[in-house]
Amino acid sequence: MALPATGPFAKLGQNHNTARRPNVALVQRSSFLPQYRLPADSSRFAGPESIGVWRLAVLALATAVALLRLAYLIWNCPYDLAPDEAHYWDWSRHLDWSYYSKGPGVAWLIAASTAVFGNHAWAVRLPAVLCGSLTLIGLFELTSRVYRSPSLALGVVALALTVPTLAVGSILMTIDAPYVCLWTWALVVAHLICFPPSNRSRIADLCMWALLGALVGAGILFKYTMVLFVPSLGVFLVLANWRAKGSLARRAAFPRLGAFGLPILLSLLPILVWNAQHDWVTFLHVGRQAGVQNSGGILWLGPLEYLGGQFAALFGFWFVFCTGAAFAALRQVAYDGPPCAEDCFELQGPGGATTAAWRRANQLFLLCFMLPMLLVFLGFSLRTRIELNWPVTAYISGGVLAAGWVAGNCVSSIGWWRRLSQASLSVAAVLGLLFVVLMHHTEWLYSLFPKEAEPASWRTAGPRAWDPTCRLRGWQTLAREIEAVRASLRAHGMEPVIAANGWALPGELGFYLSDHPEVYSLALANGGRRSQYDFWRPNPVWDPEHFRGSTIICVGDLGSKARAAFDKVEPSRQVEHSVDGHVVAAWSITVCHGFRGFEVLEPQGY
């Protein structure tokens, strides 16, 4: 048999050490959970012809899903752009090397889509749809390689369509859609590198490392947590080679590291250059989010809030599946010991694979790309509040790990455990699918709740209390009201400037107003935090001489010091947006005349 070229599980010598075998009876008694099992057909290697048929099926499914999602966005979507989406669209109008809180990837992607299809909401979201389908294909490739079971891989893809978190991320154009897509494909390439075929050349191996670096570098341009892929890979390589003689550190390590690291360094250049020109504001912002600047001490309940949030975000069932699979895999790796590179060459051949060794190696691979991410944010939860989507990519490898665990449990010889696993999987899939369908039209649920009482100040119940999609509604209503106010002012010979309080409103107004005007943020004048709008000049906050004497239509609340910057401030008017008799959004509009300049307040952090 020919020797594989490189990788932790490539044969590095002719003499093999005998792996430590655990006491099977002891392992089985160590926990009430049954052994981590693979599906029955996973020991059979799928040949090129059979896997090709499955790939065509997944490609057809992913294409159909993309077309259905696109049709929904064009003709049936009741939601306006989310504040994040509109904010990133505003970035795409000001293309740059980087931005206040994120890299330039999301702005570049939206700019490319809208340049071709125009400034339509569906065009802004089109990249998310494409990334969502590419993620499904990547899940299939990773799962089929790990378990050598294309049928199980197709099942994972089908179940992924019932996970609400993934469904939302495949429709809304935030940084998560391309980030998750790139992480998934980086996992596929990393698996190809670590488990190489026997006939891969040195040049091909270096190209794979360069491709992996390019995927990681591209991911960093969208979301900075992509950098955690590097230490996760490092942990796996160290553990996988811990007993190997003359392993990665001695055989062509520097060319591989160079091929891997160069694209990552190149991706960091635009971010570093932009920050060097803007007082390193991104690092200050990310540091604030990570709790580095938190002076409030330890948040002792932070870990509980973090884990509870992850449980809710994954619909409960999927969190249990992922953590259960991780526990079972950790138990087996602990008893068997880490896989040795010199012992695992048999895994590569169709006829020589040993299920136990293959399972152990792949368990470790998936664990190394799941647990570090979760543990990092668990640590940060002691200092700051963790957003639900921050560790989302941990569940890509976690979901693949759970696939083998759940599939094995569904055919377990322990009757009660088998029935419980089958029932849990069925309930999770059915409830998840129902939730995914309803989230496309949450207004279908509004009839279950009584209409809100008058006056408006009493309106504390209703959809705004439980429906997060209310943030995606009513922006066109607000834009029409501002158009009417602007037309009235123009009739009196005034050309008003549009401004809003905070970072979330300007992008929405700029997108939905008919002429897509420049809309300014007055956050610093109201004691808010900094944002990207403070770096686009001129603006009323930092360059009052360009706007002195102007009439400004202000959207959102204005503090007393902000009002003092004008000669005259008209009474505020309220704008509401209702769906089926339920008020789901409300804003205030204030027309201010004779702008003199703000007294800039101390910003509330970054």
N, C-alpha and C positions, 0 to 999 in steps of 0.2 A: 504494500500500500504506500502511495506517495506521501511524503511529509507535507503538512500544511505550511504556509509561508510564515505567518506571524499570528500573534494574538494570545491572550492569556490561556486559551485552551488549545493552542497548537502544540503538536508534539515537539519537545525541545531536546529530546535525547532518546536513546533506544532502551534504556533501563528505566523501568517504572517502579515506583514505590508502591507498596500495598497500602491502600487507604484504610484508615481505622474504621472498623465495622462496629456499629453500636449493638448493644444488647437489645434485640427486638422486643422481648417481653418487657424490659424496663421502659423502653420508649412508649409502648402501648399503655403501660400503667401510669405514665407520668402525667397524664391529663385525661379528663373525661372526653375530650375531643378525639375523634378517630384520626388515623394517620392522614397526612396530606397525600392526596391521591391524584393521579392523572386520569383523564378519560380513557376509556378502553382502547380507543383507536390511536392514542398518542404515541404508542411504541412503533407504529408503522410510519416509515418515512414516505411522505407524499412525493411522488416523482414529478418531473417537469410537466408532463402532459396533464396529470390530474390537478396539480396546483394551478395550472394555466386556466382550466375551466372555472375553478373557484374564483380566480382573480377576475375573470370576465364577469362573473355573477356579481361580485362586489363592486366592480366598476360600473356596471349597469345600475345597481342599487344606489350608489353614491350619486350618479348622474341624475337619476329619477328624483332623488331627494332634493338635489340642488335645483332642479327645474320646478318642483312643487313649491319650494321655499321662495324662489324668485317670483313665481306667479302670485303667491300670497302677498309678497311685498308690493308688487305692482298694482294688483287689483283688489285685494281684500284686507289689507293691513289697516287697523283702526288707530295705529299709534304713530304719532309724530316722532321726530328724532329725539332720543334721550339727551339730556344736557351734556353728557360725556361725548356722544356722537357729534353733536353740533359744535362742541368745543374743538374737537379734533378736525372737523370740517373747516373751522375758522383757521386752524393751523395750516391746513392745506392751501389756504389763500395767501399765506405768508411762508413760502417754502424756505427752510433754513437747515443748517447742519444739525441742530438739535433744538430742544425746547425746555421750558421751565421745569417740567416734572417728568418728561419722558424723552426717549430718543426720537429720531425723525421718522422712523419706519411707518407709523400709522398715518402721518400726514402725507408722506410720499405715496402710500397705497391709495388713500382717498383721492389725492390729486390726480393720480393716473386714471382712476375709474371715472371721476367726474369730467376729466378732460375729454374722455371718449363719449360718455353718455349724458353729460350735462348735470346741472345741479338739481337732481331729484333725490328724494329720500332713498328710493330703492337703489340708485346708483352709488350713494354713500355706503349702503349696506351690502352691496354686491360682493366686495372682497371677503366679508364675513361668511357669506354663503359658500363661496369657493373654498375658503379655508376649512369650513366645517366638513365639506365632502372629502377634502384631502386628508383631514384628520381621520375620518372613517376608514379610508383606504390604508392609512398608516397603521391604524389599530389592527386591521386584518393582517398586514404583513408582519407586525411584531408578534401577534398571537400565534399565527401559523408557524413562525420560526421557533418560538419558545416551546410550543406543545407538539409541533409537527402534525397538526390536526387542522386542516382547512375548514372542516365542518364546524369545529369549536370556534374557530376564528370568525366565521360568518355569524355564528350565534352571538359572539361578543359585539359585532357590529350592529346586529339587530337590537340587542339590548341597549346599546349606547343611544339608540334613537329614542328610548323611553326615559333617559336621564334628563330631567328638566334643566340642570345646569348646562349640559352640553347643548341642548336644544336652544336655550336662550343665547348662548355664545355664538351659535351658528346663524343668528338672525341680526343681532345688534352689532354694529361696527365699533367695538372698543378694541383696546390693545390685546385682549385675551384671545380672540379668534386666531389671529396670525401667530401669536405666542404659543398657544397650545398646539397648533399645527406644526410649527417648527420644532417644538420639543418632541412631539410624537415621532417625526421623521428622524430627528437626531437619535432617538432611542433605537430606531430601526437600523440606522447606519452603525451605531455603536455596537449593536448586537452582531452585525455582519463583521465588524472588526474583531470583536472578542471571540467569536465562534466562526472562524474563517473556513472556507472550503479548502480541500487539500491541494488544489492546483493554482492557488492565487500567487501571482508573481509579486516581487518586491515593489515594482512600479505601481501595480494595482493597489497594493496595500497602502502606499504613500498617498495615492489619489483618494482612497477611502478616508484616511485621516484628514486630508485637506477638505474633503466634502463635509466631514463632521464639524471641522472648525468653521466652515462657511455657514452651516446651519446654526451653530451656537452663536456665531457673530451676528447673523441676521436676527436671531431671537433677541439679542441684547438691544438691538435698535428699536424693538417694540416694548420690551419689558425687562427691567434690570435684573429681576430674579432669575433670568436665564443663566446668569453667571454661576448659579448653584449647580448647573449641569457639570461643570468642570470638577469641583471637589467630589461630587457623587461618582463620577467616572473614576476619579483617582482612588476613592475608597474601594471600589470594586477591584481595580487593577492590583492594589496592594493586597487585599484579602485573597484574591484569586491566585496570586503568585507567591504567597507567603512561604511555601515550602519548595518552590521551584528553583533549581540551580541554573544560573546563567539565563535568567528570564528577561523580562522587558527592559530592565535597567542596563543589561549588557548587550543586547542585540538590537542594534539600529534604533536605540532610544532617541537620540538627538534628531535624526531626520524625521522621525514620526512626530516628535513633540514640535519640531519646527513647522511641519506641514499642518499640524493641528492648531498651533498657537498663532501663526502669522495671520490667518483670516480674522481671528478674534481680536488681535491687536489693531488690525486695520479698521474693524468695526467700531472700536473705541475712539479712534482718532477724531471723527466729527463731533462726538460728544465732549471729548476733552477740549478740543479747540473752541467750541462754542462756550463752554463753561469758563475757560480761561478769559474769554472776552466779556463774561457777564458775572464776575465775582463768585464763581463756583456755586451758583444758586441751586443747581440741581442737587449737589451734595448736601447743602443745608436743608433742602426740602425733604430729601430721602432720610436724612438724619432725624428730622422732626418726626416723620412717619414711623421710623424705627424706634422712637422713644429715646434716642441718644440725648436729646435736649430736655427730656422730661425731668422736672425738678420735684415731682409729686411723690417720689418714692416708689416702692414696690407695689404692683397691683396684684395682691394675693389671690384675688378671684379671677384674674386674667386668664389663666390656663383653663379654668372651668368654662368661662365664657367662650374661649376659643374652641374648645372641644365641642361644646354645645352648639355653637354656630356651624361647625363642620358637620355635625350630626344632622342638623336641620337642612343645611344646603344640599346634602346628599340624600335627602328624603329618608333618613334613618336606615333603611335597609342597606343601601350601598355603603354606608359608613361601617355598618356591622360586617358586611361581606369583606371589605378591604382590610379592616383591622383583624378580623378573624383569620383571614388568609395570612396576614403578616405574622400573627402570633404562631400559627401552625408552622409556617416556613422557618421562623426564627427557632422554634423548638427543634426542628429537624436539623437545621444547620448547626445548632449548638451541640447536638448529640453526635452528628456525623463528622463535625469539624469542617472548616472551609475547604472547598475543592482545591486540589493541587493541579497546577497546569500540566505537569508531566503525567498525571494519572488520567486525564480526561480526553486524550486524543481519540479514544474509541467512540466518542460522541459524534464524530463527524461522519462516519460511514453509514450507509443505509442498513448494512447488515450487522455492524459491530456495536451499535449503540446500546448502552446499558441504561435502563429507565431511571434507576436510582441515582446514578452519577449525573445524568443529564438534568434530572429534576433538581438536584442539589445545586448545580452550577447556575441554572436559570433562576432558581429561587433567590440566590444571592444577588444575581444581576438585577432582578426586579426590586428587591429590598433596598439595594443601594441607591436606586433612583426614586424611592418612595419615602423611606424613613428620614434621611437627612433633611429633606424639605420640611416635613412635618415637625421634626424636632427643632429646627432653626426657628420656626415661627412660634412653637411652644415656648421657647426661651424668650423671644421678643414679647410674648403676651404678658410677661411680668412687668414690662415697661410701657407698653402701648396697646391700644385696641387693634386687633388684627381684623382686617377686612375679610369677608367670606371667601373672596376669589383669590387671595394672595397665594395659598398653597395648591391651587387647582391642578397643576401638572403632576403633583404627587400621585393623583388618582389615575393617571394614565397607566403607569406601571403597576399601581395598586389595583386597578381594575383588571389588568391582564393576570396579575397574581391571583386575584379573587376568582377569575374564570376557572382555573384549574381546581381550586379548592371547592368551589360550589359544584362544579361538574362531578368531581369525585364524590362529594357528599351526597349528591343526588342518586348515586348508584351504590351507596354504602351498604355493607352487610348488616349494619345496625338499623333495625327497622324504624324506630322512632326518630332517629337522626335523619334517615333518608326521607321520611315523610315530612319532617319539619323543614328540611332544606328545599324540597320540591315545592311545598306550600309557600315558603318565604319568597322563593324566586318568582313564583307565579303571581303572588300578591304584589311584589315590588314592580314587576313588569306591567301588570294591569293598572295599578294606581299611578305609576309613572307615566304611562301612555295617556291616561285620562287627564292627568295634570298638564302634560305637554299640549294636549288638544285645547284644554280650557285656557291656558295662558296665551294662546293666540287670539282669544276673544274673552277677556275677563268680564266684559260687560254682560255676558250671558248670566252671570251670577248676581247681578245687581238687583234683579227682581226679587231675590230672596230676602232683601233688606228693606225696611220701611224708608220712605223718602224723608229727607232731612227737614227738621223743623225750622221755622223762622223765629227770631231774626238770624242773620248770618253769623253773629257772634256765638250762637248756640251750637253751631255745626261742628261738633267734635266727633260724631259717629259717622257711619257711612263708609264708602269705599276708600276714602283717604286714610282710614285707620288700618286697613288691612291689604289694600291693593297697591303694590309698588309700581304698577303700570300707570298710575295717575300722574307720575312724573313725565310720562310720554304723551300726555293728552293736553289739548287746548292751546298749543303754541300757535296754531293758525288763527284761532279766535283772538288771541292777544295781538297778533300781527295785524289783523284786520282793524282792530280798535285803534292801534297806533297809526295805521294808514289814514283813518278818518281824522284823528287829531292832527296829523301832519298836513293833511289836505286843508283843514280849517286854518292852520297857521300860515300856510302858503297863500291862502286867499287874502290874508292880511299883510302880505309882503314879507313874511319871515321864512327863512329856510332853517328849520330846526336841526339840531344835532341830537342823535339818539345815544343814550347812555343807560347803564343799568348797574344795580348794586350786586357785587359778587362776580365770580368767574363763570357761573352757569348760564346766566341770562344772555350775555352779548352774542354768543354763537347762535342761540335759538332765534333771536331777533334778526341777526344778519342773514340767516338762512331763509326765514319765512317772509320777511319783508320783500316786496316785489322787486326792488332794485338792488337787493343784497348790499345795503350800505355798510360802512364801517361803524360798528357799535362799540362804545368805550365802556370800560369798567370803572366804577367809582368806589371800589372796595376800600382803598386806602383812605379815601376821604371820609369813610364811615367807620374807620377803625378795624377793617377786615384784614385778611392776610394778603400777601403778595400773590401774583399770578402772572401768566404769560403776557397779559394785557399791559402790564407795567413796562414791558420791554419793547413794545411797538410804539414808536414815536412819530409824530407828536401825539399826545393825549392830554385831556383836560387836567389831569392830576399833576403831571410833571411839567407840562408846557402850557400854562394858562394864557400866555401872551398870544398863542395861536387861536384862542377861543374867546377872548375877552369881548364882552358885549353880546355874546350869542344867546339864543333861546335854546334850552336843552329840555328834551322830553326824557324824564327820568323814570325808569321802571324799577319798582321795589321801594323799600322803606328808605327814607332819608333822615339822618340824624340832625340834631339842631345845628351842629357846626357846619354840616354840609349845606343846610338851608341858608346859613348866614353868608354863603358865597354868592348869593344872587340879590339883585335889586328887588325882585318881586317873585313870589312863589304862589301859584294858584292852588286852590284846594285840590286834594288828591281825589281821583275817581277810582272806583273799584271795577275790576273786570273779572267775571266768573265764567267758567266753562262747565256745562252740565251734560251728563250722559244719562238718558232715560230718567230725568228728573233728579238725579243725584249730582251735587256739585263736587267735581273732582279736582278742580284747580281754581286758584284765585290770585290776583295780583293787584297792585296799586300803580296808577300812572299819575305822575305829577309834572306839570308844565312849569318850568322855571325860566324867568326872563332876566336879562342883564347879568350875565356871568362875570364875576370879578376875579375868581381864583380861589382855590381851596387852601385851607390850612391843613396840610397833610398830617394826619394823626400817626402815632407810632403803630406800625403794622403788628398785627397779632400773630407773629411767627411767620413761618414759611410753608 
